[in-house]
Amino acid sequence: MQTTAKPQKEYRFRELYAVIVTKKIPQPLKYAWVIGLGFITFLLLLPFLINLDGETGNDWAIFFGRFHIVVLHLPIGWLMIIPFIELIARKCALPELKKAIRFILALAAFSAILAVSIGLTLASSDGYSGDIVTTHMWLGISTAIFTILACLFNESFQASAKNLFQQAYYFSLATALVAVTWGGHLGGALVQGEGYLTEKLPTELKVTLGFEEQEQLLSYDTPIYQGFIEPMLAAQCMSCHNAGKVKGQFTLDTLEGLFKGGKAKKQA
């Protein structure tokens, strides 16, 4: 079986190469690939053109950047609806829905690029930094890139009817859906704070599931910081000032960070 699988695989790649390199691709689709790859290059270069150092920037940049919370819902909605339309088109034999999918993919790709651009404007100008911010950024970029690829592969499949393009389209779409779901969760953590999904669970259940440690009773031997100050900071301040989201270069999840101070270089 190994002797037949390898030639078949090589044939499929030769077939794909022939479609891409030769003149089998319509001229508008070639232009679409050039534009799409240009946008992908732009998205990959964006993180190297900005600096997530926790510094506050221009007020206009912050103003436009805060529209990220509005724009980001567009690619999420477009991407989430595509699998359902694909399923309906396949089960009900409605090939005309394929045209709707092509249009929605184009809208999803454009809105994803816009959401990434505005989001990075916000992060670089409104004092954001930290591990969660960086991971959220790369997941957003991945969502946009794989949405563009899904759009291009789908268009190539419609033009050439090659199964390899269809498989690449499904893979790109699935990857974009995973990235936008994970990225959306981290975006919620940035806005609402880590653990916002489980915040209202009963305490006993949170302790059982390992989301929270058993609350220790206070006594005369309890240190003042751990017993009184740290719980107040955790409830009111740490959602924006922790290792994952370091706003204003100020962290409160450690005593060292508290006394180090933030961008003002003054101790708290």
Secondary structure, DSSP 8 states (H G I E B T S, - for coil): -HHHHHHHHHHHHHHHHHHHHSTTS-HHHHHHHHHHHHHHHHHHHHHHHS--SS-B--HHHHHHHTTHHHHTHHHHHHHHHHHHHHHHHHHTT-TTHHHHHHHHHHHHHHHHHHHHHHHHHHHHHBT--SHHHHHHHHHHHHHHHHHHHHHHHHHHHHHH--HHHHHHHHHHHHHHHHHHHHHHHHHHHHHH-TTTTTTTS-HHHHHHHTSS-------TTS-HIIIIIHHHHHHHTTTTBSSS-BGGG---SSHHHHHH--TT----
